[in-house]
Amino acid sequence: MNKSLLIQPNRLLRNLYPKAVWNLSRKEKTIYLTFDDGPIPELTEWILDELAKHKATATFFCVGQNIVKNKPVFERMVREGHQVANHTVTHIKGFKHSVAEYLLQANECRALVNNNLFRPPYGRMKRAQYKALLKQGFKIVMWDVITYDYENISPEACAHKAVKHTQNGSIVLFHDNIKAEANVKYALPLFLKHFSEKGFVFKGLTL
Ligand SMILES: [Zn+2]
């Protein structure tokens, strides 16, 4: 599979979830960084330090059980003005679970983050789950730039792809997940520096 072709979601994927948010205004020099799977000690805290250096705020799609396990890190995110959001309680795979089970997890995690922003783990869910979430008021957030930080790619390739494909209004997907650590630690500082110097601002999602 040629990943460079897939860095921005193709039409097929967008059409699967047409009411999801894939990017924001292309007119504003604003970038929406998102970090999935945390909060965890050390890596998430390191990310928070990096964001602070650039006065950047971001959105963290949190796994509910990680919130419970790592409350101080979660509280720090909130205190420092970041947006927290819902990535289910146990990083559930939609295709392996019923609509009812999926909704239960989504609602449990919604109670922890206290808002409607939701991103499906693995970027996939059944159409019936998608529809049920919308019905219950969830706002589904996808991305238009995926860094593949969790894959077996070099840190340089990860940074290069992220910078190359990001534009005004992009929603950029990184992970605060140990699998992504080496790539995030290389790519994020370069990314922040590159776009700060170009006059971009980094904001959390408010939808
Ligand atoms: Zn995830």
Residues whose N, C-alpha, C, O or C-beta is under 5 A from the ligand:
A	BS01	ZN	D36 D37 P121 Y122
